[in-house]
Amino acid sequence: MKSYLSLFILLFLSFISIQAISPGAKETASAKKIITGADQTEMYIDYLRNKRVAVLANPTTIIGKKSLIDSLLSRKINIVKVFGPEHGFRGNASNGAVVADEKDSVTGVNIISLYGKKRKPSAEDLADIDIVIFDIQDVGCRFYTHINVLRNVMEACAENKKELLILDRPNPNGYLVDGPVLDMKLKSGIGQFPIPIAHGMTIAEFAQMINGENWLPNGEQCMLKIIKVKNYAHDMPYTLPVNASPNLNSQQSVLLYPSTCLFEGTYLNHGRGTQHPFQLIGSPLLKGKYSFSFTPISLKGMSETPLFMNQLCYGIDLRNYNTNELRKTKRINLQWMIDLYNASPNQDRFFDRTQSNQMGGIDGLSGSTDFKEQIKSKKTVQEIYDSWEPKLSEYKKMRLKYLLYP
């Protein structure tokens, strides 16, 4: 009798164990790791052999924790030159600063700046190249200039019949598709495409949109080869392994960026000149309205002449703001703009950026000439959201054609 009982207990425990490690439970317990295009070297190293290669790169261009350039050179890939975007290949130039051509001190490879005398590779630059690699971390916003560089490189490749290999990376704001679709009358360096503020795409998806929507001159098409991100979906949180740029120097800044970069078009400092860009917003004019204060200073490589430099600014502190609230609503936060405008004692100057070199001002940043008037006339958040339709919904439908991930 005891032996039967023991056997029954053993079978029951085995059944429980099998249930515990069933595929569904196993997958839930440990989600698969996101693997960037660059990290999947087995997908493209052999393809690059015996080719003359150029790379569009910055500090986010990595395999694991090592520069992609260094990794490819160690694998005997022929890197002929590197193209550098805003902030430069090594990422040590301030925002908006002109970047010169140079020779990389680490590798000896020639670096050609695409944020200096020219914004796209010339025919001469591509004459001794077989393929161009694009591997730069984007953050999913219209006014973040890497999508402009992407379009320029695609245009040069199309004109010169060169292939563009995109090593795709997740969009840390991939869950968010929101904002006014750019009025193309406001086209500028911070708005080149008829898309909303947060476009909800990876670089490779956006490249497909550029081709598909004929955004290259004369209907040119760029030859694309894409190495997709493994185990990725747009709604997935993704923490950047390397700072996206000098002023997007934390995950908090990256996630707040679609909402708080709009303050670039106001008479408020939004954390430039501090170690917390896009997380602090304020002005000396708000003294007595807010208790929190901070003092912007000159920071080399980040913001050397910030608004209200060396002056005490009063306003809001978003360093500990729970960004899951943004993820829940899937909307840009407009309440901060409304509240700070209403608290401002000099509302006539609130949207005055004549003291700044910021191109486009609030109209260029928002993509709409209506936005500042809506804030001034005290429209509600929902009324402003509603005004973005139907163009926002039309964009979302168009976007679906180019998605590589769920």
C-alpha positions as CSV (number, residue, x, y, z in Angstrom):
1,M,0.0,0.0,0.0
2,K,2.9,2.3,0.9
3,S,4.5,1.7,-2.4
4,Y,1.4,2.6,-4.3
5,L,1.0,5.8,-2.3
6,S,4.6,6.7,-2.9
7,L,4.2,6.1,-6.7
8,F,1.1,8.3,-6.7
9,I,2.8,11.1,-4.9
10,L,5.8,10.8,-7.3
11,L,3.5,11.0,-10.4
12,F,1.6,13.9,-9.0
13,L,4.8,15.9,-8.3
14,S,6.1,15.1,-11.8
15,F,2.9,16.5,-13.3
16,I,3.2,19.7,-11.3
17,S,6.8,20.1,-12.4
18,I,5.9,19.6,-16.1
19,Q,3.1,22.3,-15.8
20,A,5.6,24.7,-14.1
21,I,8.0,24.5,-17.0
22,S,5.5,24.4,-19.9
23,P,6.4,26.7,-22.8
24,G,3.9,29.4,-21.9
25,A,5.1,29.6,-18.3
26,K,8.7,29.6,-19.4
27,E,8.3,32.4,-21.8
28,T,6.4,34.5,-19.3
29,A,9.1,34.0,-16.7
30,S,11.9,35.2,-18.8
31,A,11.2,37.3,-21.9
32,K,13.6,37.0,-24.7
33,K,16.4,39.5,-24.8
34,I,16.3,42.3,-27.4
35,I,19.2,41.9,-29.8
36,T,20.1,44.9,-32.0
37,G,21.0,44.6,-35.7
38,A,24.6,45.4,-35.0
39,D,24.9,42.6,-32.4
40,Q,23.9,40.0,-35.0
41,T,27.3,40.0,-36.7
42,E,26.6,36.6,-38.2
43,M,24.0,38.3,-40.4
44,Y,26.3,40.7,-42.1
45,I,30.1,40.2,-41.6
46,D,30.5,37.8,-44.5
47,Y,28.4,40.2,-46.7
48,L,30.9,43.0,-46.0
49,R,34.0,41.0,-46.8
50,N,35.9,42.2,-49.9
51,K,33.8,45.4,-49.9
52,R,35.0,49.0,-49.4
53,V,32.9,50.2,-46.5
54,A,31.8,53.6,-45.1
55,V,30.0,53.9,-41.8
56,L,27.6,56.6,-40.5
57,A,28.5,56.4,-36.9
58,N,28.5,58.1,-33.5
59,P,29.1,56.8,-29.9
60,T,25.9,54.8,-30.1
61,T,27.4,52.7,-32.9
62,I,28.4,49.7,-30.9
63,I,28.6,45.9,-30.9
64,G,28.1,44.9,-27.3
65,K,30.1,47.6,-25.5
66,K,32.7,48.1,-28.2
67,S,32.6,50.6,-31.1
68,L,31.3,49.0,-34.3
69,I,34.2,50.6,-36.1
70,D,36.8,48.9,-33.9
71,S,35.0,45.6,-34.1
72,L,34.8,45.6,-37.9
73,L,38.4,46.6,-38.2
74,S,39.4,43.8,-35.9
75,R,37.5,41.4,-38.2
76,K,39.5,42.7,-41.2
77,I,36.6,44.6,-42.7
78,N,37.8,47.4,-45.0
79,I,36.5,50.6,-43.3
80,V,37.5,53.3,-45.8
81,K,35.9,56.2,-44.0
82,V,33.4,57.3,-41.4
83,F,30.6,59.9,-41.7
84,G,29.8,61.8,-38.5
85,P,26.4,63.4,-37.7
86,E,25.5,66.2,-35.3
87,H,27.8,66.1,-32.2
88,G,30.4,64.3,-34.3
89,F,31.7,60.7,-34.5
90,R,33.0,60.8,-30.9
91,G,29.9,62.8,-29.7
92,N,31.9,65.6,-28.1
93,A,30.4,68.6,-30.0
94,S,27.7,70.8,-28.5
95,N,24.2,70.7,-29.9
96,G,24.0,72.6,-33.2
97,A,27.8,73.2,-33.3
98,V,29.5,72.9,-36.7
99,V,31.7,69.8,-36.8
100,A,34.8,69.7,-39.0
101,D,36.3,66.8,-41.0
102,E,39.2,65.1,-39.1
103,K,41.2,61.9,-38.8
104,D,40.1,59.6,-35.9
105,S,42.9,59.6,-33.3
106,V,42.0,56.0,-32.2
107,T,41.7,54.2,-35.6
108,G,43.3,56.6,-38.0
109,V,40.2,56.4,-40.2
110,N,39.2,59.6,-42.1
111,I,36.0,61.2,-40.6
112,I,33.8,63.3,-42.9
113,S,31.4,65.5,-41.1
114,L,27.8,65.7,-42.2
115,Y,27.1,68.5,-39.8
116,G,29.6,71.1,-41.1
117,K,30.1,72.3,-44.7
118,K,27.8,69.7,-46.0
119,R,24.9,67.6,-44.9
120,K,25.1,64.7,-47.2
121,P,28.0,62.6,-48.7
122,S,29.2,63.9,-52.1
123,A,29.8,61.8,-55.2
124,E,33.5,62.1,-54.5
125,D,33.0,60.8,-50.9
126,L,31.2,57.7,-52.3
127,A,33.5,57.1,-55.3
128,D,35.7,54.7,-53.5
129,I,32.9,53.0,-51.5
130,D,30.9,49.9,-52.3
131,I,28.5,50.0,-49.3
132,V,27.5,52.5,-46.6
133,I,26.4,51.3,-43.1
134,F,23.9,53.3,-41.1
135,D,24.0,52.4,-37.4
136,I,22.9,55.2,-35.1
137,Q,20.5,55.2,-32.2
138,D,17.4,57.3,-32.8
139,V,14.8,58.4,-30.1
140,G,11.7,58.6,-32.3
141,C,11.1,62.3,-32.6
142,R,10.7,64.5,-35.7
143,F,13.0,67.2,-34.3
144,Y,15.8,64.8,-33.5
145,T,18.1,65.3,-36.5
146,H,19.2,61.7,-37.2
147,I,16.2,61.0,-39.5
148,N,17.3,64.0,-41.5
149,V,20.8,62.5,-41.8
150,L,19.2,59.2,-42.8
151,R,17.3,60.9,-45.6
152,N,20.5,62.7,-46.8
153,V,22.6,59.5,-46.8
154,M,19.8,57.6,-48.6
155,E,19.7,60.4,-51.2
156,A,23.4,60.3,-51.8
157,C,23.4,56.5,-52.0
158,A,20.5,56.5,-54.5
159,E,22.2,59.1,-56.7
160,N,25.5,57.2,-56.7
161,K,24.0,53.7,-56.9
162,K,25.4,52.6,-53.6
163,E,23.7,50.1,-51.2
164,L,22.8,51.2,-47.7
165,L,23.0,48.6,-44.9
166,I,20.9,49.6,-41.9
167,L,21.7,47.9,-38.6
168,D,18.5,48.6,-36.9
169,R,18.0,49.5,-33.2
170,P,14.9,49.8,-31.0
171,N,13.1,53.1,-30.6
172,P,13.0,53.8,-26.8
173,N,9.8,55.9,-27.6
174,G,8.5,53.4,-30.0
175,Y,5.2,53.1,-28.1
176,L,4.4,56.7,-28.9
177,V,2.8,58.1,-32.1
178,D,1.5,61.5,-31.3
179,G,1.6,65.3,-32.0
180,P,0.6,67.5,-34.9
181,V,1.6,66.3,-38.3
182,L,4.1,68.9,-39.6
183,D,2.7,71.6,-41.7
184,M,5.2,71.6,-44.5
185,K,5.1,75.4,-44.7
186,L,7.1,75.1,-41.5
187,K,9.8,72.8,-42.9
188,S,13.2,73.5,-41.3
189,G,16.2,71.7,-39.9
190,I,14.1,70.4,-37.0
191,G,11.2,69.3,-39.2
192,Q,11.7,67.8,-42.6
193,F,8.9,65.3,-43.0
194,P,5.0,65.4,-42.8
195,I,5.0,63.3,-39.6
196,P,3.9,63.9,-36.0
197,I,6.3,64.9,-33.2
198,A,6.7,61.2,-32.1
199,H,6.8,59.0,-35.2
200,G,6.8,55.5,-33.5
201,M,9.3,53.9,-35.9
202,T,12.8,52.5,-35.9
203,I,15.4,53.9,-38.3
204,A,15.0,51.0,-40.7
205,E,11.2,51.4,-40.7
206,F,11.6,55.1,-41.3
207,A,14.0,54.4,-44.2
208,Q,11.3,52.2,-45.8
209,M,8.8,55.1,-45.4
210,I,11.2,57.5,-47.1
211,N,11.5,55.2,-50.1
212,G,7.8,54.2,-50.0
213,E,6.5,57.8,-49.8
214,N,8.9,59.0,-52.5
215,W,10.6,61.6,-50.1
216,L,13.8,61.4,-52.1
217,P,14.2,63.9,-55.0
218,N,12.9,62.8,-58.4
219,G,11.4,59.6,-57.0
220,E,14.8,58.1,-56.5
221,Q,14.9,54.8,-54.5
222,C,17.7,53.9,-52.2
223,M,18.9,50.2,-52.2
224,L,18.3,49.0,-48.7
225,K,19.6,46.0,-46.8
226,I,18.2,45.8,-43.3
227,I,19.3,43.7,-40.3
228,K,16.3,43.7,-38.1
229,V,16.2,43.8,-34.3
230,K,15.5,40.4,-32.7
231,N,12.7,39.9,-30.2
232,Y,11.5,43.5,-30.4
233,A,8.0,45.1,-30.4
234,H,7.2,48.8,-30.4
235,D,5.5,48.7,-27.0
236,M,8.6,47.2,-25.3
237,P,10.5,49.4,-22.9
238,Y,14.1,49.7,-24.1
239,T,16.9,51.3,-22.0
240,L,19.7,52.7,-24.2
241,P,23.1,51.1,-23.5
242,V,24.9,54.4,-24.5
243,N,23.7,58.0,-24.1
244,A,21.8,59.0,-27.3
245,S,23.6,62.4,-27.4
246,P,25.3,64.8,-24.9
247,N,22.0,66.3,-23.8
248,L,20.0,63.0,-23.9
249,N,22.3,61.6,-21.2
250,S,19.8,59.5,-19.2
251,Q,16.8,57.3,-19.8
252,Q,14.6,59.9,-18.1
253,S,15.7,62.6,-20.5
254,V,15.0,60.3,-23.5
255,L,11.5,59.4,-22.3
256,L,10.6,63.0,-21.5
257,Y,12.1,64.4,-24.7
258,P,8.9,64.2,-26.9
259,S,7.1,66.3,-24.4
260,T,9.7,68.7,-22.9
261,C,11.7,69.5,-26.0
262,L,8.8,71.7,-26.9
263,F,10.1,74.1,-24.2
264,E,13.0,74.8,-26.6
265,G,10.4,77.1,-28.3
266,T,9.6,79.1,-25.1
267,Y,11.3,81.7,-22.9
268,L,12.1,78.9,-20.3
269,N,15.3,76.9,-19.7
270,H,14.5,73.2,-20.0
271,G,17.6,71.9,-18.2
272,R,20.2,72.9,-20.7
273,G,23.3,73.9,-18.8
274,T,22.6,71.3,-16.1
275,Q,23.3,67.6,-15.9
276,H,19.6,67.0,-16.3
277,P,18.5,68.3,-19.7
278,F,14.8,68.0,-20.6
279,Q,14.0,67.2,-16.9
280,L,14.1,70.7,-15.3
281,I,12.0,73.6,-16.7
282,G,12.1,77.1,-15.3
283,S,12.9,80.8,-15.5
284,P,14.0,83.6,-13.2
285,L,10.5,85.1,-14.0
286,L,8.8,82.3,-12.1
287,K,10.2,83.3,-8.7
288,G,7.4,83.1,-6.1
289,K,5.4,80.8,-8.4
290,Y,7.4,77.6,-7.8
291,S,9.7,76.6,-4.9
292,F,12.0,74.4,-6.9
293,S,15.0,76.1,-8.4
294,F,18.2,75.4,-10.5
295,T,21.0,77.4,-12.0
296,P,22.1,76.7,-15.6
297,I,25.9,77.0,-16.2
298,S,28.2,76.7,-19.2
299,L,28.9,73.0,-19.9
300,K,31.4,72.2,-22.6
301,G,30.1,69.6,-25.1
302,M,26.5,69.9,-23.8
303,S,25.3,73.5,-23.7
304,E,28.0,76.2,-23.6
305,T,25.7,79.3,-23.5
306,P,22.4,78.1,-22.0
307,L,19.4,80.4,-21.6
308,F,19.6,82.2,-18.2
309,M,23.2,81.1,-17.7
310,N,24.3,81.6,-14.0
311,Q,20.8,82.8,-13.0
312,L,18.5,81.1,-10.5
313,C,15.5,79.6,-12.4
314,Y,12.3,78.6,-10.7
315,G,10.0,75.9,-12.1
316,I,9.4,72.2,-12.2
317,D,11.6,69.2,-11.5
318,L,10.7,66.0,-13.5
319,R,13.8,63.9,-12.5
320,N,11.6,61.6,-10.5
321,Y,8.5,61.8,-12.7
322,N,7.1,58.3,-13.3
323,T,7.4,58.0,-17.1
324,N,5.1,55.0,-17.0
325,E,2.3,57.6,-16.9
326,L,3.3,58.6,-20.5
327,R,3.4,55.0,-21.5
328,K,-0.1,54.5,-20.1
329,T,-1.7,57.4,-21.9
330,K,0.4,57.1,-25.1
331,R,0.2,60.9,-25.4
332,I,2.6,63.8,-25.3
333,N,2.2,65.6,-21.9
334,L,0.8,69.1,-22.6
335,Q,-0.2,69.9,-19.1
336,W,3.3,71.1,-18.2
337,M,3.2,73.7,-21.0
338,I,-0.2,74.9,-20.0
339,D,0.6,75.2,-16.3
340,L,3.9,77.1,-16.9
341,Y,2.2,79.4,-19.4
342,N,-0.6,80.2,-16.9
343,A,2.0,80.8,-14.1
344,S,4.1,83.1,-16.2
345,P,3.9,86.8,-15.2
346,N,5.0,87.9,-18.7
347,Q,2.9,85.8,-21.1
348,D,3.7,88.0,-24.1
349,R,7.3,86.7,-23.9
350,F,6.5,83.1,-23.1
351,F,7.0,82.0,-26.8
352,D,9.7,84.5,-27.5
353,R,12.9,82.8,-28.6
354,T,14.5,85.7,-30.5
355,Q,17.4,85.5,-28.0
356,S,18.0,81.9,-29.2
357,N,19.4,80.4,-32.4
358,Q,16.7,77.7,-32.3
359,M,15.3,77.5,-35.8
360,G,11.6,77.5,-36.2
361,G,10.7,78.4,-32.7
362,I,7.6,76.9,-31.2
363,D,5.9,76.7,-34.6
364,G,8.7,74.6,-36.0
365,L,9.0,72.4,-33.0
366,S,5.3,71.6,-32.7
367,G,4.8,71.6,-36.5
368,S,1.8,73.8,-36.2
369,T,1.1,77.6,-36.3
370,D,-2.0,76.9,-34.1
371,F,-0.2,75.4,-31.1
372,K,0.9,78.5,-29.4
373,E,-2.4,80.2,-30.0
374,Q,-4.2,77.2,-28.5
375,I,-2.0,77.6,-25.3
376,K,-2.6,81.3,-25.2
377,S,-6.4,81.0,-25.6
378,K,-6.5,78.4,-22.8
379,K,-7.7,75.4,-24.8
380,T,-7.9,72.2,-22.8
381,V,-5.4,69.4,-23.3
382,Q,-8.2,67.3,-25.0
383,E,-9.1,70.1,-27.3
384,I,-5.5,70.4,-28.5
385,Y,-5.3,66.6,-28.9
386,D,-8.5,66.7,-31.0
387,S,-7.1,69.4,-33.2
388,W,-4.4,67.0,-34.4
389,E,-7.0,64.9,-36.2
390,P,-7.6,63.6,-38.8
391,K,-4.0,64.0,-39.9
392,L,-2.6,62.1,-37.0
393,S,-4.9,59.1,-37.7
394,E,-4.0,59.3,-41.4
395,Y,-0.3,59.1,-40.5
396,K,-0.9,56.1,-38.2
397,K,-2.6,54.3,-41.1
398,M,0.2,55.1,-43.5
399,R,2.9,54.1,-41.0
400,L,1.5,50.6,-40.8
401,K,2.8,49.8,-44.4
402,Y,6.4,50.2,-43.3
403,L,6.5,48.5,-39.9
404,L,9.0,45.6,-39.4
405,Y,7.8,44.9,-35.8
406,P,4.5,44.4,-34.0
